[in-house]
Amino acid sequence: MREFEDELNDLRIRASIRELRTGLLRATLLFGAITIGLALVVVPAARHSVDYVASSPQLDTMTTGSIGTGRYTVHRSVLQAPGAGPCIVHASGRRTGAC
């Protein structure tokens, strides 16, 4: 009879360990799913805020564009005085503005 009780206790311990493992696995999967869901929401929001900062008027940028058939490059320098106009370099090499 004593052997049967010992064996029964061993089975109960194994079953409780198995339940703990299953619970731990379920918790891991739940938190992993939550993390992935948050990443899908937070990363695009963070990228949007970076785009907002990148379009700040305090940023020194160089832009190349064209209007009609004329091509030009707009140069601005961090060394220019605030409010100074840009330097416009035309395709022919002619410079206009605050060069």
Backbone hydrogen bonds in HBPLUS format (Angstrom, degrees):
<---DONOR---> <-ACCEPTOR-->    atom                        ^
c    i                          cat <-CA-CA->   ^        H-A-AA   ^      H-
h    n   atom  resd res      DA  || num        DHA   H-A  angle D-A-AA Bond
n    s   type  num  typ     dist DA aas  dist angle  dist       angle   num
A0005-GLU N   A0001-MET O   3.14 MM   4  6.49 156.4  2.20 150.1 155.6     1
A0006-ASP N   A0002-ARG O   3.01 MM   4  6.28 157.7  2.06 148.5 154.6     2
A0007-GLU N   A0003-GLU O   2.89 MM   4  6.10 159.5  1.93 150.0 155.7     3
A0008-LEU N   A0004-PHE O   2.88 MM   4  6.05 152.6  1.96 144.9 153.0     4
A0009-ASN N   A0005-GLU O   2.90 MM   4  6.11 154.7  1.97 147.1 153.3     5
A0010-ASP N   A0006-ASP O   2.96 MM   4  6.21 154.7  2.02 145.6 152.6     6
A0011-LEU N   A0007-GLU O   2.98 MM   4  6.26 153.5  2.06 144.8 151.8     7
A0012-ARG N   A0008-LEU O   2.99 MM   4  6.26 153.7  2.06 145.2 152.4     8
A0013-ILE N   A0009-ASN O   2.92 MM   4  6.16 158.4  1.96 150.7 156.3     9
A0014-ARG N   A0010-ASP O   2.93 MM   4  6.16 161.4  1.97 149.5 154.5    10
A0015-ALA N   A0011-LEU O   2.88 MM   4  6.08 155.1  1.95 146.1 153.3    11
A0016-SER N   A0012-ARG O   2.91 MM   4  6.15 155.0  1.97 147.5 154.1    12
A0017-ILE N   A0013-ILE O   2.94 MM   4  6.19 154.7  2.01 148.8 155.9    13
A0018-ARG N   A0014-ARG O   2.91 MM   4  6.11 154.1  1.98 144.9 152.4    14
A0019-GLU N   A0015-ALA O   2.91 MM   4  6.18 153.5  1.98 146.1 153.0    15
A0020-LEU N   A0016-SER O   2.93 MM   4  6.17 152.9  2.01 144.3 151.6    16
A0021-ARG N   A0017-ILE O   2.94 MM   4  6.20 157.5  1.99 149.6 155.4    17
A0022-THR N   A0018-ARG O   2.98 MM   4  6.22 161.1  2.02 148.7 153.8    18
A0023-GLY N   A0019-GLU O   2.86 MM   4  6.05 159.7  1.90 147.7 153.6    19
A0024-LEU N   A0020-LEU O   2.88 MM   4  6.05 156.6  1.94 148.1 154.4    20
A0025-LEU N   A0021-ARG O   2.91 MM   4  6.14 157.3  1.96 149.2 155.5    21
A0026-ARG N   A0022-THR O   2.93 MM   4  6.18 160.0  1.97 150.2 155.5    22
A0027-ALA N   A0023-GLY O   2.94 MM   4  6.14 158.7  1.99 147.6 153.4    23
A0028-THR N   A0024-LEU O   2.94 MM   4  6.11 157.6  1.99 147.3 153.5    24
A0029-LEU N   A0025-LEU O   2.96 MM   4  6.21 161.5  1.99 151.2 155.9    25
A0030-LEU N   A0026-ARG O   2.91 MM   4  6.09 154.4  1.98 146.6 154.1    26
A0031-PHE N   A0027-ALA O   2.96 MM   4  6.18 170.8  1.97 155.0 156.4    27
A0032-GLY N   A0028-THR O   2.91 MM   4  6.02 150.3  2.00 144.5 153.6    28
A0033-ALA N   A0029-LEU O   2.95 MM   4  6.10 155.3  2.01 144.7 150.6    29
A0034-ILE N   A0030-LEU O   2.97 MM   4  6.26 156.5  2.03 148.8 155.7    30
A0035-THR N   A0031-PHE O   2.92 MM   4  6.06 156.5  1.97 143.3 149.7    31
A0036-ILE N   A0032-GLY O   2.98 MM   4  6.22 160.1  2.02 148.6 153.5    32
A0037-GLY N   A0033-ALA O   2.94 MM   4  6.12 160.0  1.98 147.6 153.4    33
A0038-LEU N   A0034-ILE O   2.92 MM   4  6.15 161.0  1.96 151.7 156.4    34
A0039-ALA N   A0035-THR O   2.93 MM   4  6.12 155.5  1.99 146.8 153.9    35
A0040-LEU N   A0036-ILE O   3.02 MM   4  6.28 148.6  2.12 146.2 153.9    36
A0041-VAL N   A0038-LEU O   3.06 MM   3  5.14 135.1  2.27  97.9 110.5    37
A0042-VAL N   A0038-LEU O   2.74 MM   4  5.85 172.2  1.74 165.4 167.6    38
A0043-VAL N   A0039-ALA O   3.21 MM   4  5.71 163.5  2.23 135.5 140.5    39
A0046-ALA N   A0042-VAL O   2.85 MM   4  6.09 152.3  1.92 154.9 163.3    40
A0047-ARG N   A0043-VAL O   2.95 MM   4  6.20 155.5  2.01 152.3 158.9    41
A0048-HIS N   A0044-PRO O   2.99 MM   4  6.19 150.2  2.08 143.5 151.2    42
A0049-SER N   A0045-ALA O   3.14 MM   4  6.45 151.0  2.23 142.7 149.8    43
A0050-VAL N   A0046-ALA O   3.08 MM   4  6.39 146.8  2.20 143.6 152.5    44
A0051-ASP N   A0047-ARG O   2.99 MM   4  6.30 153.7  2.06 147.5 154.2    45
A0052-TYR N   A0048-HIS O   3.00 MM   4  6.28 148.9  2.10 143.7 152.4    46
A0053-VAL N   A0049-SER O   3.01 MM   4  6.28 154.4  2.08 143.8 149.9    47
A0054-ALA N   A0050-VAL O   2.84 MM   4  6.04 153.8  1.91 147.8 155.8    48
A0055-SER N   A0051-ASP O   3.10 MM   4  6.27 130.1  2.36 138.5 149.5    49
A0055-SER N   A0052-TYR O   3.31 MM   3  5.33 138.8  2.49  94.2 105.0    50
A0056-SER N   A0053-VAL O   3.11 MM   3  5.27 157.4  2.16 112.8 114.3    51
A0059-LEU N   A0056-SER O   3.22 MM   3  5.74 168.7  2.24 116.9 120.1    52
A0074-VAL N   A0063-THR O   2.99 MM  11  5.50 176.9  1.99 172.3 172.5    53
A0065-GLY N   A0072-TYR O   3.33 MM   7  6.02 162.4  2.36 155.5 160.7    54
A0072-TYR N   A0065-GLY O   3.21 MM   7  6.02 166.2  2.23 173.0 169.0    55
A0067-ILE N   A0070-GLY O   3.21 MM   3  5.72 146.0  2.33 157.1 163.7    56
A0070-GLY N   A0067-ILE O   3.21 MM   3  5.72 141.8  2.36 143.2 137.4    57
A0091-ALA N   A0071-ARG O   3.09 MM  20  5.49 132.7  2.33 155.1 144.8    58
A0073-THR N   A0089-VAL O   2.80 MM  16  5.09 145.5  1.92 138.0 149.7    59
A0089-VAL N   A0073-THR O   2.82 MM  16  5.09 168.2  1.83 155.4 158.5    60
A0075-HIS N   A0087-CYS O   2.72 MM  12  4.99 170.8  1.73 156.5 159.9    61
A0087-CYS N   A0075-HIS O   2.89 MM  12  4.99 173.2  1.89 156.4 156.2    62
A0080-GLN N   A0077-SER O   3.20 MM   3  5.38 160.9  2.24 103.7 109.5    63
A0084-ALA N   A0081-ALA O   3.06 MM   3  5.56 161.5  2.10 137.4 138.2    64
A0098-ALA N   A0086-PRO O   3.12 MM  12  5.51 144.7  2.25 123.9 123.8    65
A0088-ILE N   A0096-THR O   2.79 MM   8  5.20 173.6  1.80 163.0 163.2    66
A0096-THR N   A0088-ILE O   2.86 MM   8  5.20 158.9  1.91 149.4 156.6    67
A0090-HIS N   A0094-ARG O   2.85 MM   4  5.35 174.0  1.86 167.4 165.9    68
A0093-GLY N   A0090-HIS O   2.88 MM   3  5.30 158.0  1.93 113.6 121.1    69
A0099-CYS N   A0097-GLY O   3.11 MM   2  5.80 128.5  2.39 104.8  90.4    70
